[in-house]
């Protein structure tokens, strides 16, 4: 019943910004972990950012200071604000969710639900 749907991807020039959204339907758990992952062709999933129900956040070193994860609990939506984008940020971005906070929120193993992905392309 739970579905995650990403939106907001697109093409942008280096230094530009994008805001990704992930809307969760059918979600009822009070405790949760939400995360953003990305995958470029030929590469595995890389954990980008995560947030739990206590608003504890975790970021990959490669995006610290540039990306911000946030959520709107009333709208059941998690966001990823991406600023100062670089070509190496180009990837398919996926949101993921679990029904409890994870000790290693940037690793895939603990997540139960996944979205279909939204493409982000950064080029001149």
Protein Blocks (a to p, Z undefined) as FASTA:
>chain_A
ZZcddehiacddehiacddddddehiabfbdcdddddddehiacddfbdcdfkopacddf
klgokaccdddfklopacdddehiafklgccddddddfbdcfblmbfklpmbdcebjadd
ddZZ
